[in-house]
Amino acid sequence: MVGCVQVEDRAVTLSNERNSIERTYELTKYLDHQLKEIKDTYLLYLGPPFSDPDFSPPRPNISSLAVPSAATRVDLWRGLENGARLAQNQRAYSVLLCAVRELARSTLCPYLQSSLLHFCSGLSGLLGSISGLMNALGYTPPLPTDGHAPLTTPALSPRPALNDFTRKVEGFWVLRELQSWLWRSAKDFTRLKKRLRA
Amino acid sequence: MDYSCVFPQQLDKNNSRNTSDAVKMALSISTLSLLILLPHALTSTSHLAVISPQDPALPIGSSLTVLCAVSAELGLAASSLYWTLNGRRLARSTYTVLSPTELSVTLHRLNGSQQQSGDNLVCHSDNGDVLAGSCIYVGMPPEKPDNLSCWSRNTKDLSCRWSPGGQGETYISTKYILKYKLRWYGKEKECQDYNVGQPYTCYIPRDLAIFTPYEIWVEASNQLGSATSDVIILDILDVVTTDPPPDVHVTRLGELDDQLSVRWASPPALKDFLFQAKYQIRYRLEDSAEWKVVDDVGNQTSCRLAGLKPGTVYFVQVRCNPVGIYGSKKTGIWSDWSHPTAASTPNSKRLQTGSCDPKSEEHNSTLRQELKQFFGWVRKHTYGCTNVSIKLYDQWRVWLQKAHKTRNLVLQSGKS
């Protein structure tokens, strides 16, 4: 009898988690949609060649882009443990949230600035969602979720960009990384949902 | 705070969404299945090349020479490099090779920057890779801001607006700071909330003194210079406005087809500080753009509009001016107009009678002409018919109509 009760509890808990994952997935899709609009406006703000369709400057090696790469080998991706999968997402968005905040701060255009800040609150929500999920599923306690996560590599402390052009390139890449991660997260959460059903 | 910059345009959404889900899927699958081993050099810009000057700010029409010094370890020849400005390649005739690793370009008669974030001047290797870039800011120093005016809502706050002066476009980021201080007390303060709703505006929400004047001015500055507006001096109580009157109702006055009754409530702030308010009404026909203004409404909260057209829809608005604030004789600033309220006058009660007048005027005029001519001839060629004229004919017609009516009445009364 006791065993049956435990199983029931677990089923309910898992069902809650699946709902959470579904909501987080929805949030990811929503942010992805928002990002498209902001990115287009931001690229116009940067001006050509940033707004040209095929433009791709070299990726800066700086702390605000020290995110786990969204792109990864298929076998590695499939093999990710639920906890590790969530942790990667959490780490990526922690860093990216800081980066977008900095982007907003240095934007000259008030309209764009408020759009970016609004987007930041969405990102912050996503981060909270992921941390909540990690907690609920019993994984490693998350890093502080306010977007100012202490960096695990203290050597890469944030420094101001050398010049305005470099700052533009960094901004360009922050938004590009963000886009990659939102695409990837959608797949991560879909996979998580499948795994929890098993 | 500056304001003019990129506004979201109707971007070609189809293009950006052509990365359809199918393509995205293919992209991500291929990305996921790729063994990514990026050479370290391609992920770092820090030492590919150095450009100078970095981020220069120049007046429109200037010339500028920019140098690209490429890192020796890349093994690139300066002569193989090229420059682009805002994505467009610059002519080789403007380049100068200064050394095996240094290439410069000279720009003449620069136009105002294409975007406020700066024009993008980029040094490329021969295969198109970005080696380094510099943002160029070409513009003008700000002109003296003018038309500075301020108003207070219910004596609690202060909103100010100004114009940028001159052409208004400086092409580079220009900051405006609104400053204010009490006239006889030295401490200067800065307004914090800019562009609340509209550009070149600022809002001071609290901590304002009344019964004592303020000095207010705007300072504009950018990388090329600065300018200060004239100082205006005002007492908050002289520039007070209030909310439009709430609860505006427009109703008919019984059967009267040319009048409407307008009623409203006084703005709530009235009881807090105003001695009295005066009102103004305006109204227009539904499909007209011309407003008629009723000025002498005084401080009543109702008014009767007369001389209107029957059976017509009118739009009516009311606004309020706070007068005699704390006993002063001055008027304040008119509030916004209330939301338009619509009402219609009743249709006219008069019968749509068929005209008793002869209908076919055209027939009569030909007939009358002929008759006139006939009578003229009769007068000339007969004896004793000197009184014959068209007037006689008209009299006969009148008599005929009366006789016709009487006959009809008799007939009708006969029927009933």
HADDOCK unambig.tbl for C-alpha pairs under 7 A between the chains (distance, minus, plus):
assign (segid A and resid 41 and name CA) (segid B and resid 8 and name CA) 5.88 0.50 0.50
assign (segid A and resid 44 and name CA) (segid B and resid 6 and name CA) 6.89 0.50 0.50
assign (segid A and resid 45 and name CA) (segid B and resid 6 and name CA) 5.72 0.50 0.50
assign (segid A and resid 45 and name CA) (segid B and resid 115 and name CA) 6.53 0.50 0.50
assign (segid A and resid 45 and name CA) (segid B and resid 117 and name CA) 6.55 0.50 0.50
assign (segid A and resid 46 and name CA) (segid B and resid 117 and name CA) 5.90 0.50 0.50
assign (segid A and resid 47 and name CA) (segid B and resid 86 and name CA) 6.76 0.50 0.50
assign (segid A and resid 47 and name CA) (segid B and resid 115 and name CA) 6.21 0.50 0.50
assign (segid A and resid 48 and name CA) (segid B and resid 86 and name CA) 4.67 0.50 0.50
assign (segid A and resid 48 and name CA) (segid B and resid 87 and name CA) 5.16 0.50 0.50
assign (segid A and resid 49 and name CA) (segid B and resid 86 and name CA) 5.57 0.50 0.50
assign (segid A and resid 49 and name CA) (segid B and resid 87 and name CA) 4.34 0.50 0.50
assign (segid A and resid 57 and name CA) (segid B and resid 130 and name CA) 5.77 0.50 0.50
assign (segid A and resid 58 and name CA) (segid B and resid 42 and name CA) 6.20 0.50 0.50
assign (segid A and resid 58 and name CA) (segid B and resid 43 and name CA) 5.85 0.50 0.50
assign (segid A and resid 58 and name CA) (segid B and resid 44 and name CA) 6.53 0.50 0.50
assign (segid A and resid 58 and name CA) (segid B and resid 45 and name CA) 6.15 0.50 0.50
assign (segid A and resid 59 and name CA) (segid B and resid 43 and name CA) 4.95 0.50 0.50
assign (segid A and resid 59 and name CA) (segid B and resid 44 and name CA) 6.16 0.50 0.50
assign (segid A and resid 60 and name CA) (segid B and resid 43 and name CA) 6.05 0.50 0.50
assign (segid A and resid 60 and name CA) (segid B and resid 44 and name CA) 5.08 0.50 0.50
assign (segid A and resid 60 and name CA) (segid B and resid 45 and name CA) 5.77 0.50 0.50
assign (segid A and resid 61 and name CA) (segid B and resid 43 and name CA) 6.32 0.50 0.50
assign (segid A and resid 61 and name CA) (segid B and resid 44 and name CA) 5.35 0.50 0.50
assign (segid A and resid 71 and name CA) (segid B and resid 31 and name CA) 5.98 0.50 0.50
assign (segid A and resid 71 and name CA) (segid B and resid 32 and name CA) 5.75 0.50 0.50
assign (segid A and resid 72 and name CA) (segid B and resid 32 and name CA) 4.98 0.50 0.50
assign (segid A and resid 73 and name CA) (segid B and resid 32 and name CA) 4.63 0.50 0.50
assign (segid A and resid 73 and name CA) (segid B and resid 33 and name CA) 5.12 0.50 0.50
assign (segid A and resid 73 and name CA) (segid B and resid 34 and name CA) 6.08 0.50 0.50
assign (segid A and resid 73 and name CA) (segid B and resid 35 and name CA) 6.13 0.50 0.50
assign (segid A and resid 74 and name CA) (segid B and resid 32 and name CA) 4.66 0.50 0.50
assign (segid A and resid 74 and name CA) (segid B and resid 33 and name CA) 4.84 0.50 0.50
assign (segid A and resid 109 and name CA) (segid B and resid 3 and name CA) 6.38 0.50 0.50
assign (segid A and resid 109 and name CA) (segid B and resid 5 and name CA) 5.85 0.50 0.50
assign (segid A and resid 110 and name CA) (segid B and resid 3 and name CA) 6.38 0.50 0.50
assign (segid A and resid 163 and name CA) (segid B and resid 54 and name CA) 6.58 0.50 0.50
assign (segid A and resid 163 and name CA) (segid B and resid 55 and name CA) 6.93 0.50 0.50
assign (segid A and resid 164 and name CA) (segid B and resid 55 and name CA) 6.42 0.50 0.50
assign (segid A and resid 164 and name CA) (segid B and resid 135 and name CA) 6.10 0.50 0.50
assign (segid A and resid 165 and name CA) (segid B and resid 133 and name CA) 5.63 0.50 0.50
assign (segid A and resid 165 and name CA) (segid B and resid 134 and name CA) 5.24 0.50 0.50
assign (segid A and resid 165 and name CA) (segid B and resid 135 and name CA) 5.50 0.50 0.50
